[in-house]
Amino acid sequence: MTQKNITDKLRAEFTKDLMDYLANKYDADVCQTAAGTVMIPCVDEAGEGRWVKFSVIIPKVADESEGNDGYSLAADYKLKLDTKAAKKAENERISAEKAAKRAAKAAKT
């Protein structure tokens, strides 16, 4: 059996499991649109019909020593989100300080 065959089989197994889960969880039609890709219909909060797309991807290389395994990538993503949140908080703090200075200046006049 070739590596491609092994990967294709693994993708097919996870795709089927995902389809079963989505069908049960959302009581929705699950449409397979490509190998490893499924879509389900849904309604957004504005009442509009939408589609959600799910993909099952088996990376060719996912090695911890290379930093491209799931754990390393998740840690990188968390760091990115934490950095973004810290920057947002700092910007909000600066904006609040500027608003307070403007209010204090306006109160003096």
Secondary structure as UniProt FT lines:
FT   HELIX           3..26
FT   STRAND          31..34
FT   TURN            35..36
FT   STRAND          37..43
FT   TURN            45..46
FT   STRAND          49..55
FT   HELIX           64..66
FT   HELIX           70..108
//
